[in-house]
Amino acid sequence: MYYKLKVLVVLFLIANGSLFAQNLTIPPKNYVDSVNIDGAVKRINNKFPLSDQSNSKKWKLLKKYSDEFKGSELNEERWYPNNPKWKGRPPTYFHGSNVSLENDELVIRVNKHGNETLPKDFTHSTGFIKSKNKFLYGYFEAEVKLMDAPWVSGFWMTNVSKDWWTEIDICENAPGLYYNRHDLNSNIHVFRAPKDKGDVKKHFSRTKKYYFPEELQADYHVWGLEWTPEFIRFYIDGILFREAKNTHWHQPLEVNFNCESNKWFGALPDDNRLDGEYHVKYFRAWKLK
């Protein structure tokens, strides 16, 4: 009852413009459900997904493609240190200076490009890493602490090609903004697909928003994706919060970690809040034996 009252208050403030300094095009909130965090799973081992600690489904860890982010430099056999195909969503540019490994974590920051002049239409910079391997089905997991600043923190999968472009957003949230602190977003997209895989020529998405009873930026959380030919399942802290039928997501996808601007979240640069950090403890991938 408390969270419903809080949601109504936030919606009222949004409707009356009280929460925004800028006139942004932000969709109204529509929570489909809330997450019961009483179901959070206690980790017993690192060999298996948090949601399946007994390994009932017989997962095999892909050590070659997983990363504990230890050491002082990013493993460029596994990762591109920036996005080789996308320079960013204006006004925020992807720049390698914003990515580092510190204390056995991947850290993404903002505006570490120094005095370097950014391309036209870009005023700020942040970081991006992309896997060099593409995955088709499996279980994918990362423990992260989202940025407490007005940028979107992302852990997602996509692959843009001539005939096929799909996307699965495991984590795409901007809790650094007060009115997003409890928003758990779940999105799957199809931009195009070949004739034998749905013949999609116009983008569509299946988007859902869940209420998370704690502030998402306040602590580390484990985000998981179980992806099979039949379904797509989303987990947080070992809790299954969404299942979708897999109708179109049959394309090998790359893994991405990044921050970015996105007006749909109200996430636009604030020069008074350039100290945000997005931390990733590990990335692990499994396949079914």
N, C-alpha and C positions, 0 to 999 in steps of 0.2 A: 504493500500500500504506500509505503514511504517513497519508493522509487517512482511510482506512478505520479504522485503529487509533485515530486521534484521535476519530472519530465514535463508536466503541465506548466509549471512555472517557467522552465526554460523555453518552452514553445511560445508562451505568452510574451516573454521578453524578445524573442526572435521576431515574432509577428509585429511587435511595436518598435522594432529597430533599436532596442535599448542595449543590445549586446554588440553592435557593430559600429566601428568608426568609419567604415566604408560601405558603399552601396554594392553589395555582392549578390551574385545569383546563386543562392544556396538552397537546395531542395529542402522542403519541410521534413522534419523528423517523423519517421513512421516505424516504430519498433515492432518487429513481428513477434518477439519473445524476449525474455530475460534469461541470463545464464545463471544456473544454480551452482555457485562456487563451492558448495558443500561436497560436490562430486570431484573436486580436484584430486589428482592422483599423486601419491607419494612415490618418488623415484627410488627404485631398488638397485637398478643397474643402468649403465650407459649403452649396453649392447642392443637394446630393443627400444622401439618407440615408447614414449611415456604412456600413451593410451593402451599399450599392450605389453606391459612389463613381464608377463609370463610367456610372451611370444606364442600365443595360441594360433596365430596365423602363419607362423614359420617365416619370419622376416630374416633376410640376410643383409648385414651392414655392408654398404659399398665404401670400403675404406679409401679406395683410390680417389673417390670424388667427394668424400666428406672432409670437413675441415674444423679443427679445434682452435684455429687462429693463434697458435703458439709461435713464438719467435718475434723477430723485429720487422720482418717484411712480408708482404702479401705473397702467397704462393701463386706465381703467375703461370705455372703449369696448369693450375685449376681455374684461375680467374683472370678476366680482363680487369685491369686496375681502373678502368672507366668504361663507359658505354661506347663501343666502337661505331654504333650506327645512329645514336640519338644524342644531341648535344644538350637537351634539356627543354623544359617547358618555361617559356618566358614568364617572369623576369629572372628565373634562377637557372644558372648554367652548371652543368656537371664538370667538375675540375678535379683532377687527381690529387691535388694538394689537400683535399678535404678527407682523404682516406688514410688511415694509419692502423697499425697493430700496436696495442699497448696493454700490458698486464694480461696477456693471453686473451685479448678480445679484439674484435674488429671495431673501430670507432669511426663514425662519420660525423663531421662537423660542418660548419658554415663559414664561408668567406675567409678561407685561408690562402687565397690566391695572391695575397699581397698587393703590390701595385700593378700587377698585370692587367692590361686593358681587356675587358670582356667583349665578346662580339655584340653587334647591334641588337638592341631590344633586351639585353641582359644587364641586370644591375647587381646581382648577387650570385654566389656560387655555393654548391654543396657537392656531395659525393655519390658515387655509383660503382658497384662491382657486378660483373656478369660472369656466370659460369661458362667455361669453354666447352663443356660437355652438355649434350642435350639428353633429356630423360623422357622415356615414354612409360608412364605408369610407375607406381611405387609409393613409398612413404617418405615424406620430406619434413624435416623438423629443424627448428632453430629456437634458441633461447635468447630473447632480446629485451632491451629496455628502451622504450620508445622516446623520441626526442621531446623534451619539455620546452618547446618553442614552436612558433607557427609555421612548421613544415610538416608534410606528410612523411611518416616513416613507413617504408615498404619492404615486404618479403614476398616476392611474387614470381610467376613463371609465364614466359611468353616466347614466341618465335615468329618473327615477321618474314614472310617469304612472298614470292610473286603470287602464288595461288592459294596460300593458306596463312591465316593469321588468327591465332586464338590466345587467350590469356586466362590465367587462374590467379586471383589475388588472395594469397594466404593471409597476409596482414597488410592492410592499407588504412592507416588511421592517423589522425592528427590531434591527439589528446593534449598537446601543448596549448591548445585554445580551450578556454574554460568550458565553453558550451559543447565541446566534443569529448570531454574527459571520460564519459561513460559509454561512448559510442563504439561498438564493435561492428565494423563493416565487413561484409562478405560479398565479393563480386566475381562473377565469371563472365567472360566476354567472347564473342565470335565476331570478328571483323570481316573475314571472308573464309570460304572453304571450297574445295574442289567439288566437282559434280558427284563423285562417288562418295563424298563425305558430307553431304548435306546441301551442296550447291548454294552456298550463302554468298550474296553479293552486297548486302546491306547490313551494317553493324547492328547487333542486338546484344543485350546483357540481361543477366538474371541477378538482381541486386537485392540484398536483404540487410537490415540493420538490427542489431541486438543490443539490449541494455546490459552493460556489465556493472555489477554493483560496487566495484572498487574503481578508483581512478587509474586508468590504464597506464599512465605515464609514471606512476609512483613507484613501480617495482618491476623486476624482471618477470616475464611470462614466457611460457613455452607454446609456440605456435606449430601446429601440425596439419599436414595434408595427406589423406589417404586417397590415392587416385588409381582407379581400376577401369577396365573397359566398360563396366556396368554403372559405376557411381563415383561421385566426388564427395568426400567427407572432410569437414573442417573441425579442428580441435583447438582448444586453448587449455593449457595446464592439464592435458589428458582428458578433458571433457569434450565429448562430441556435442557441438551446438548446431551443426547444419549438415544435412545430406541432400545432394542433388543428383538426379539421374544424369548419367553421362550420355548425352545425345550427340555431341559434336566434338568433344575434346579428345581427339585421337591423333594428335600431332606431337612429335617430339618437341619438348620445350626446354628453354634455358632458365636458370635460376638467377634472380636479381635481388640485390639488397641496395636500397638507395633512400635518399630523402629528396623531396621536390616541392615546388609550389603547386597549389591546386585551388583555384577559386571556389570549386564545388564544396570544399571543406572550410572555406574561409581562410585558407592557409596561404597568406601572402607575406612577403618579407617585412619584418619590423626591425628597424635599425637599433631599437632599444633592447632587442632580444636576439643577439647574435652568438650567445654562449651555449646554445643547445647542443647536445651530443646524443647520438644514436649508437647504442652498444649492442654487439652481437657476440655471445659467448661461444657459439658453435653452429655449424650447419652439418646435419647428418642425413644421409639418404640410404634407403633400404629397397630391396626388391624381394618379391616372393620367391622362396626356394622352388 
